[in-house]
Amino acid sequence: MLSKIEVQKFKTLIEINGLINSNYSNLNSLLTQILDSATRLCGGEASSLLLVDKESKELYFEVALGGSAVEVKRFTVKMGEGIAGWVALHNKSIIVNDAESDKRHRHDISKSVNYPSKTMIAVPMRVKDECLGVIELINKKDGKMFDQEDLEWLEIFANQAGIAISNARSLEKVHSEIHLLQNQLSAEQGYHTLIAKSPVILEKLEIIDRVAKTESSVLILGESGVGKEIFAEQIHIRSKRSAKPFVRVNCAALPEGLLESELFGHVKGAFTNAISNRQGRFESADGGTIFLDEIGDLPLALQAKLLRVIQERTFEKVGADNTITVDVRILAATNHDIEKQVEKGEFRSDLYYRLNVLPLFIPPLRQRPEDISALADFFLRKFMAETKKQFEGFSGEALETMLSYSWPGNIRELENCIERACVIGKNKQIMAEDLLLKTTFSHPFQESGERNLKNAINAFKTRFIQRVLEENNWNQTEAAKDLNIQRTYLSRLIKELGINSKE
């Protein structure tokens, strides 16, 4: 007959085994549950689960429960150092029922966290005889000693933890390879990967779904680096023209003398070096979509010809007399204040109105904080593959730094920042100093205290909205226009975030 405690132990093991074999996405939560069960069933007062960092040859606290769990997680232990380090180095289990007199014990950590260790038991987490980390229990309850039975049960829990870690790492590797293949496929097709988490961008995508079904011209507005080309791609991909070409032209990248030929093509002998007939971008895009980026830089002389293409779908190649007819949908984008250009006579008003049938404004990254962490994770996976380096995400301080920064260069700047951090980063995580960013906002956890993404985003929103309100003398209607949101939504945010003019 099994005792009640043994029955409970077996039930717990079956539950954890079921979680390991299911599609369990949160490794830290699973390890916490394993450690909590081991601590409870073996009668420990406190416990820790440490993982081995192969590069630094150190162990860091992944999970800590009871005692001074929060304080102890700031420490690392070298291989061979302390009880956990000894277990990791020798890949052997150990019972220490007089920790205070054991020379291997890190007494300095116990003193620093003000939690004396009297009895300890520690076992390695192994996969194929490789030590991935250590589980240790501290101070058996009621002043008792840890025994061989505790050791045997703890080793079973450690094996389960090792399997969970191995499965999670394998899954992470598979996901990374899938993302890489998806990105390569998108690149081969000429498209970028769209990352969207923020409500404002998800709302834009709903608009794009409706816009894509039409044949009207679309003018995409927004600061440099916000991803206007990606949204143009989405309009084409979601349209009935998706099987046809998507042709891109950067109107600012070519000199005026070559731009006309690039857009409309030329015939042999039309100008010096025109040694053969050339097909232009509009002809290449026949049946599909043409994207004219930086349309605000299009010379006035070409604006009239572009207007004719929009109105009549016809044009002549440079140096040719015959007229070519095309079926092309035109998408354009600019980071300029194009209305001011029209007022100054730098951009034709009739062309502006033709292009601006369906305007689409893409907000800057600083107004969509929910996208920052998602984009950062995406770029981290991309550049880990390119640099052949591995990082376990971003440190809390690094995430805070990114959420506090204003990103004047938007997504393009964020991508460059993550690439730089991958190149210079030396720790298991990307640290704040690797980003090389100078922030002007105060620490986002100074008031909230708790370190999590939701609080960081709310802190960022509070400061940003308050600043915009102050710039508009607390006029909610004008502030809502600057934020590109409804005034009623702004009013709700003010209430939810507790923003007031006295702060």
Order of alpha helices (4+ residues) and beta strands (2+ residues): alpha-alpha-beta-beta-alpha-beta-alpha-beta-alpha-beta-beta-alpha-alpha-beta-alpha-beta-alpha-beta-beta-alpha-beta-alpha-beta-beta-beta-alpha-alpha-beta-alpha-alpha-alpha-alpha-alpha-alpha-alpha
